[in-house]
Amino acid sequence: MDLSVKSAENIEYMVDVIKTKLRMVNVGAIKPGHVDEEMYEDLHDLYTMVSRKDNFSPSEMQAIAEELGNLRKK
């Protein structure tokens, strides 16, 4: 999968990986369709950071969830 290409499939994949890694309880809070394609690079950066870590502190999880919220379509 080439994540350098902006596509709906790549957005869906990255959002799913982030939700899985964070073990988000409210998985409906962020859906791939909610992500603004203009924010693709920011999502990719967030995905890269989340993919590299195995554990997250509660404050990191909160910050990541807030950033996901910032990527939503306005």
C-alpha positions as CSV (number, residue, x, y, z in Angstrom):
1,M,0.0,0.0,0.0
2,D,1.4,3.3,-1.1
3,L,0.4,5.8,1.6
4,S,2.0,8.7,-0.2
5,V,-1.0,8.7,-2.6
6,K,-4.0,10.6,-1.3
7,S,-7.0,8.3,-1.5
8,A,-10.1,7.4,0.4
9,E,-8.7,3.8,0.8
10,N,-5.5,5.1,2.4
11,I,-7.5,7.4,4.7
12,E,-9.6,4.5,5.8
13,Y,-6.6,2.3,6.4
14,M,-4.7,4.9,8.4
15,V,-7.7,5.7,10.6
16,D,-8.4,2.0,11.2
17,V,-4.7,1.4,12.3
18,I,-4.8,4.4,14.6
19,K,-8.1,3.3,16.2
20,T,-6.7,-0.2,16.6
21,K,-3.4,0.8,18.1
22,L,-5.1,3.2,20.6
23,R,-7.8,0.6,21.4
24,M,-10.3,3.4,21.1
25,V,-13.5,2.6,23.0
26,N,-15.7,4.9,21.0
27,V,-14.7,3.7,17.5
28,G,-17.6,5.6,15.9
29,A,-16.2,8.9,17.1
30,I,-14.0,9.1,14.0
31,K,-14.8,7.5,10.7
32,P,-12.7,7.6,7.6
33,G,-15.4,9.6,5.8
34,H,-15.1,12.3,8.5
35,V,-11.5,13.1,7.6
36,D,-11.0,16.1,5.4
37,E,-8.8,15.1,2.4
38,E,-7.1,18.5,2.7
39,M,-5.7,17.2,6.0
40,Y,-4.2,14.0,4.4
41,E,-0.6,15.0,5.3
42,D,-1.5,15.6,8.9
43,L,-3.3,12.3,9.1
44,H,-0.2,10.5,7.5
45,D,2.1,12.2,10.1
46,L,-0.2,11.1,12.9
47,Y,-0.4,7.6,11.5
48,T,3.4,7.4,11.3
49,M,3.9,8.5,14.9
50,V,1.2,6.1,16.2
51,S,2.6,3.2,14.1
52,R,6.1,3.6,15.7
53,K,4.9,3.3,19.3
54,D,3.6,0.3,21.2
55,N,2.3,2.0,24.3
56,F,0.7,5.3,24.9
57,S,0.2,7.3,28.1
58,P,-3.3,8.6,28.8
59,S,-2.2,12.1,28.0
60,E,-0.8,10.9,24.6
61,M,-4.0,9.1,23.8
62,Q,-6.0,12.2,24.7
63,A,-3.8,14.4,22.4
64,I,-4.1,11.9,19.5
65,A,-7.8,11.8,19.9
66,E,-8.0,15.6,19.9
67,E,-5.8,15.7,16.8
68,L,-8.1,13.2,15.0
69,G,-11.0,15.5,15.9
70,N,-9.1,18.4,14.3
71,L,-8.8,16.4,11.1
72,R,-12.6,16.2,10.7
73,K,-14.3,18.0,7.9
74,K,-15.7,21.3,9.0
